[in-house]
Amino acid sequence: MGDAMVQVVGGALVDSLERPTRLLVARRTAPPSLAGMWEFPGGKVESGESAEQALHRELLEELGVSVVLGAEVRGPIAQGWALNDRAAMRVWFAEVARGRPAPLEDHDELRWVSLDGDDVERLPWIPADFPIVAALRGHLARTA
């Protein structure tokens, strides 16, 4: 099946899964078309990994943190959210269990953004992440 979608995973890191008030956003350094835009940290699922295992590994590699995963921010398709015609991303809420997030690879800045008001929406997200941001806000509104 050569045309299978590449499965990507992303973490919506919040300061607390119980009472989230802030979201950690990461600014991309590459490729040039996306550099300077914000995204959910994460990456590709490698063969033999579950999506959750991949997310734990990617967050450790990119941010240097161990996390506890919360609810998945469900997308419109089984693979989550289409990023383009070749890849789709599943996103989970996550809370840091160990370590302090740092932009170790792929990012030049991390920022904790308040989930109150529209600070999160006003950031220049990579376009594919915009609908996920909206879904995340909807999810939080329902659970608040």
N, C-alpha and C positions, 0 to 999 in steps of 0.2 A: 504493500500500500504506500506508494511513493508520495501520494498527495495528502498524507495525514497532516493535520495541523500540528505545528510545533506547540507543545504545552509549556507555558510560562507561568510562574507563580509570583505573587507580590504580597508584601506585608503592609497592612494599614496599622502602623505602630501607634498605639495610643498610650497616654500616661497611666491609664488604669482601665482594665477591661470592665471592671465593676462600674466605675463612674468616669467615663472618658471625657476629658475637658480639652485635651490637646492632641494633635496629630503630628507625627514626625514625617516631614517631607524631605526628599533628596533631590539635589540639583545635578542634572546630567552633565558630563564633560564631553561625551561623544554619542553618536556620530555628529558631525558639524550641524546637520539639519535639526538635531534635538538638543544640542549643547545649550546650557543656560535655562532649559525648561525643567519643570519639576515633575517628579514621578513617585510611584510607590517603589521602594527598593525590592529587589528580588531578581529572578533570572530563570533560566531554562531548567526544566526537569530532565535529568540525565537518565539514560536507560537503566532500569533496575531500581529506580527510586520511586517512592510514592510522591504525590504532589506535596504533602506535608513535610516529608523528609527533605525534599529539595528546598523548600522554603526555610527550614531550620538551617540547612547548610549555607544557602545564599546569604541569609541575614548575618550569619557568623563571618562569612568571607567579606561581605561588603561593608558591614557596620561593626563587626567585632562583638556582637551580642548574642546571648542565648535568650530565647523567647518562650513564652507560653502562648499557644494559639487559642484564639477565641472563635467566634462564629465566622462562617464564610459569608462574604458579601456576594450573594448569588447573582450570576449574570444570566442573560437571555438564552445562552446556549450551554450545552453540557460541559464544554471546556471553559465556561465562564464568560469572558468578554473578548470579542474579536479585537485584536490590535491592528491587524491588516489582513490580507487574504491568505497569509501563511501561518499566522500565529494567534493564539488566544491565551488569555491570562485568567487564572483563578486567584482571588484575593481573600485573605483572611485578616481579621482583626488580630493583633498580637500585642503582648505587653512584655517589656524587657524583664527577664528574670535575673540575668547576670551580665555584667559589663556595662560600658557606657558607649552609646552609639557614636561612631566616628566615621568620617567619609574615607574609608580605606581604599576602595577601588570604584571606578565608574562615576564617582560624584565628587564635586569640589566643595559642596556645602550641605549641611543638614540644618533643618530649622524646625523647632516645635511651634506649630501654629494653633491658635485658639480655635476650638470648634464652635464657639459662640459667634454670632454674626456671620458675615460672609467673607472673612479673611481667607479661608481655604479656597473658596471659589474664585477669588480675585487673583490668585497666583497664576502665572503662565504655565499651566500644566501641559505635558505632551498631549496632543489632541485625543489620543486613544483613551487617556485616563479620565477625561472630563465626565463621561457618563458614569464611571465608577465612583467618582467623587460625589456625584448627585445621589447615587444609590446608597452610598455610605452615610450620607447625611439623612436620607430617608430612613435607613435602618436605625440610626441613633435616635431619631425623632420618635420612632415607634417604641423603642425600648426605654426611653427616658421616663 
